[in-house]
Amino acid sequence: MKKFVIAAAVCTLLSGAVLAEQGPWMVRARAVGLDMSNKDSTGLGLNVNNKTIPEIDISYFINKNVAVELILTVPQKQTVYSTALGTDIGTFKHLPPVITLQYHFDTNSGIKPYVGAGVNYTQITQVNLLDGGANINSNSWGGALQAGIDFPIDKNLSFNIDIKKVSLKTDVYVGGANKGVLKLDPTLIGVGLGYRY
């Protein structure tokens, strides 16, 4: 019994040392496919283009299972198309940082699936629609849901697959009149590498 207690204590100390050696921080770089829902109530048949964007996120592990993640990218230029007019009507830029609280599951294989939920704030700038005849809100607040999985390459490096659903909508104004709401609500599917330190 005494040997068992000593062995258990040694294992606990070693696992704690590995966790301490890894540290609480993780940085990931991802390539992300941005897929817009484009639900439009304006009658203009508005669609915003899909695209692939770069993404950097920084995670802090509160403990071995719970982490907070800040998801960042650079301002993204989007093109707006109107099916009613049959042409592109202009562009805008958006910067959509997201913060989520995650739970990382323990597995015997070392693979780490996780789920998360949080909030998205999108800042919209450089709006140029209908040569200035149309406009949209300058910002949007919404919820965000996330799921992903980390595949360990070594004790610090991992391969990551991540999917997020973000709530993003804006009012559309033409000639100063509110014409309705454009819900972009993008799905973001990303792959990349993470480094834990």
Buried (B, 14 or more C-beta within 10 A) or exposed (E): EEEEEEEEEEEEEEEEEEBEEBEBEBEBBBEBBBBBBBEBBBEBEBBBBEBEBBBBBEBEBEEBEEBBBBBBBEEBEBEBBBEEEEEEBBBBBBBBBBBBBBEBEEEEEEEBBBBBEBBBBBEBEEBBBBEEEBBBBEEBEBBBBBBBBBEBEEEBEBEBBBBBBBBBBBBBBBEEEEBBBBBBBBBBBBEBBBEBE
